[in-house]
């Protein structure tokens, strides 16, 4: 171990060189460690910055993809909505045309039915007019009325109209009970008298028969 001696004034000072070297080495080591830590921190920050940039890039890319997908979906839904609107407009127009056509057809059917009825009824009116003009006895007039009535019934038959039967029990679906009587000569709920004939066409009642019913 080498020692240096220095003289300062009257005093002699001894300096230990090994101690000085040791202190210098410690300082150098501390400086080296500090620089390494700084470099490590810088590298870590650089890595973190790159990772953040990468994450931001991926996030932006995903947002762009989602935005594009939403725009595509919106376009598709808008096109479908327009298609449905067009279909609704066409369907509404078709229904309106169908309704008008059906109403016109119904009106035509009703008119044709009225014409058919009148064609069968007019000859009856013609005969009644002839009976009023013709000169003749009461018997001749009676025969004319009977013939006209027969012609009228034939006209009803051609139209599918028939008289409602009244020679049996009372049926509320076909008859209107105008009176009720107690009569042993008739059975219970039997028609005793007809006040006004009823008519029906097929299963549909045109007019109920007005009758007297025995209890």
NORTA-V654859 format. One record per residue. RES is the residue in one small letter. PHI is phi in degrees with one decimal (NA if undefined). OMEGA is omega in whole degrees, 0 to 359 (none if undefined). D_FIRST is the distance of its C-alpha to the first C-alpha in whole Angstrom. Layout:
res: (RES & RES)
phi: (PHI & PHI)
omega: (OMEGA & OMEGA)
d_first: (D_FIRST & D_FIRST)
This chain:
res: (x & x & x & x & x & x & x & x & x & x & x & x & x & x & x & x & x & x & x & x & x & x & x & x & x & x & x & x & x & x & x & x & x & x & x & x & x & x & x & x & x & x & x & x & x & x & x & x & x & x & x & x & x & x & x & x & x & x & x & x & x & x & x & x & x & x & x & x & x & x & x & x & x & x & x & x & x & x & x & x & x & x & x & x & x & x & x & x & x & x & x & x & x & x & x & x & x & x & x & x & x & x & x & x & x & x & x & x & x & x & x & x & x & x & x & x & x & x & x & x & x & x & x & x & x & x & x & x & x & x & x & x & x & x & x & x & x & x & x & x & x & x & x & x & x & x & x & x & x & x & x & x & x & x & x & x & x & x & x & x & x & x & x & x & x & x & x & x & x & x & x & x & x & x & x & x & x & x & x & x & x & x & x & x & x & x & x & x & x & x & x & x & x & x & x & x & x & x & x & x & x & x & x & x & x & x & x & x & x & x & x & x & x & x & x)
phi: (NA & -99.5 & -120.0 & -106.1 & -114.3 & -116.2 & -111.1 & -125.8 & 67.1 & -88.0 & -95.8 & -107.5 & -114.4 & -104.1 & -113.1 & -90.7 & -66.3 & -64.3 & -67.6 & -61.8 & -63.2 & -64.5 & -64.1 & -64.9 & -62.4 & -62.5 & -65.0 & -62.2 & -64.1 & -62.8 & -63.6 & -63.2 & -62.3 & -64.4 & -63.1 & -63.9 & -63.5 & -63.9 & -61.7 & -62.9 & -63.9 & -63.9 & -63.4 & -63.4 & -63.3 & -63.4 & -63.6 & -61.3 & -63.5 & -65.4 & -63.8 & -62.8 & -61.7 & -64.1 & -63.2 & -62.9 & -63.1 & -64.2 & -63.3 & -61.8 & -64.5 & -64.4 & -63.1 & -62.8 & -64.2 & -63.7 & -62.1 & -63.7 & -64.2 & -63.5 & -63.4 & -63.8 & -63.5 & -63.5 & -63.3 & -63.6 & -64.1 & -62.7 & -64.5 & -63.4 & -63.5 & -63.0 & -62.5 & -65.4 & -61.9 & -61.7 & -64.3 & -63.5 & -62.0 & -64.7 & -63.4 & -62.4 & -64.6 & -63.2 & -63.7 & -63.0 & -64.4 & -63.5 & -62.3 & -64.3 & -64.7 & -65.3 & -61.6 & -66.3 & -65.1 & -62.5 & -62.0 & -65.4 & -63.4 & -61.9 & -63.1 & -62.7 & -64.7 & -62.5 & -62.9 & -61.8 & -64.3 & -63.3 & -60.1 & -85.2 & -89.2 & -57.4 & -59.1 & -65.4 & -63.6 & -61.5 & -66.5 & -64.9 & -65.1 & -63.7 & -65.0 & -69.6 & -80.2 & -67.8 & -96.4 & 177.5 & -78.0 & -63.7 & -66.1 & -63.2 & -65.0 & -63.3 & -64.0 & -63.8 & -65.5 & -61.6 & -66.2 & -66.2 & -62.3 & -63.5 & -64.9 & -65.8 & -65.5 & -62.5 & -63.9 & -62.8 & -64.4 & -63.3 & -85.1 & 81.9 & -95.9 & -129.6 & -74.4 & -79.3 & -62.2 & -131.9 & -103.9 & -159.6 & -76.0 & -70.8 & -125.3 & -62.0 & -76.2 & -119.9 & -123.0 & -109.7 & -82.7 & -86.0 & -145.7 & -126.8 & -131.0 & -104.5 & -146.0 & -70.4 & -72.9 & -113.1 & -74.8 & -71.5 & 63.9 & -104.6 & -73.1 & -97.7 & -157.4 & -111.8 & -88.0 & -152.4 & -69.5 & -110.9 & -135.4 & -146.3 & -125.9 & 67.0 & -94.7 & -97.7 & -81.2 & -84.2 & -151.0 & -72.3 & -77.3 & -93.8 & -136.2 & -105.4 & -117.4 & -89.6 & -88.4)
omega: (184 & 178 & 175 & 180 & 178 & 179 & 177 & 183 & 180 & 188 & 177 & 182 & 180 & 181 & 178 & 182 & 182 & 180 & 178 & 180 & 181 & 180 & 179 & 179 & 180 & 179 & 179 & 180 & 180 & 178 & 179 & 179 & 181 & 178 & 179 & 179 & 179 & 179 & 180 & 179 & 179 & 179 & 180 & 178 & 179 & 179 & 180 & 180 & 178 & 179 & 179 & 178 & 179 & 179 & 179 & 179 & 179 & 180 & 178 & 180 & 179 & 179 & 178 & 179 & 179 & 179 & 178 & 180 & 179 & 178 & 179 & 179 & 179 & 178 & 180 & 180 & 178 & 178 & 178 & 179 & 178 & 178 & 179 & 177 & 179 & 180 & 179 & 179 & 180 & 180 & 179 & 179 & 179 & 179 & 180 & 177 & 178 & 180 & 179 & 180 & 179 & 179 & 179 & 179 & 178 & 178 & 178 & 179 & 179 & 179 & 179 & 180 & 178 & 179 & 179 & 179 & 182 & 178 & 181 & 182 & 185 & 178 & 178 & 178 & 178 & 181 & 178 & 178 & 179 & 181 & 179 & 183 & 187 & 174 & 179 & 181 & 178 & 179 & 178 & 178 & 179 & 179 & 179 & 179 & 179 & 180 & 179 & 178 & 178 & 178 & 179 & 178 & 176 & 179 & 178 & 180 & 178 & 178 & 179 & 182 & 180 & 176 & 176 & 180 & 180 & 184 & 181 & 182 & 179 & 178 & 183 & 177 & 183 & 187 & 170 & 180 & 180 & 181 & 173 & 180 & 173 & 183 & 181 & 180 & 179 & 174 & 181 & 177 & 180 & 179 & 182 & 182 & 179 & 177 & 181 & 182 & 176 & 182 & 178 & 177 & 187 & 178 & 184 & 180 & 176 & 177 & 179 & 175 & 176 & 189 & 171 & 187 & 177 & 179 & none)
d_first: (0 & 4 & 7 & 10 & 13 & 16 & 20 & 22 & 26 & 25 & 22 & 19 & 16 & 13 & 11 & 8 & 8 & 7 & 10 & 12 & 12 & 13 & 16 & 17 & 17 & 19 & 21 & 22 & 23 & 25 & 27 & 27 & 29 & 31 & 32 & 33 & 35 & 37 & 38 & 39 & 41 & 42 & 43 & 45 & 47 & 48 & 49 & 51 & 53 & 54 & 55 & 57 & 58 & 59 & 61 & 63 & 64 & 65 & 67 & 69 & 70 & 71 & 73 & 75 & 76 & 77 & 79 & 80 & 82 & 83 & 85 & 86 & 88 & 89 & 91 & 92 & 93 & 95 & 97 & 98 & 99 & 101 & 103 & 104 & 105 & 107 & 108 & 109 & 111 & 113 & 114 & 115 & 118 & 119 & 120 & 121 & 123 & 124 & 125 & 128 & 129 & 130 & 131 & 134 & 134 & 135 & 137 & 139 & 140 & 141 & 143 & 145 & 145 & 147 & 149 & 150 & 151 & 153 & 155 & 156 & 157 & 159 & 162 & 163 & 163 & 165 & 168 & 168 & 168 & 171 & 173 & 173 & 175 & 177 & 181 & 182 & 183 & 180 & 180 & 179 & 176 & 175 & 175 & 173 & 170 & 170 & 169 & 167 & 165 & 165 & 163 & 161 & 160 & 160 & 157 & 155 & 155 & 154 & 151 & 150 & 151 & 153 & 155 & 153 & 155 & 157 & 159 & 157 & 154 & 152 & 149 & 147 & 145 & 148 & 151 & 151 & 153 & 155 & 157 & 157 & 161 & 162 & 164 & 165 & 166 & 163 & 160 & 157 & 155 & 157 & 158 & 161 & 162 & 160 & 160 & 158 & 157 & 153 & 152 & 149 & 147 & 145 & 143 & 143 & 146 & 147 & 149 & 150 & 154 & 155 & 157 & 158 & 157 & 159 & 157)
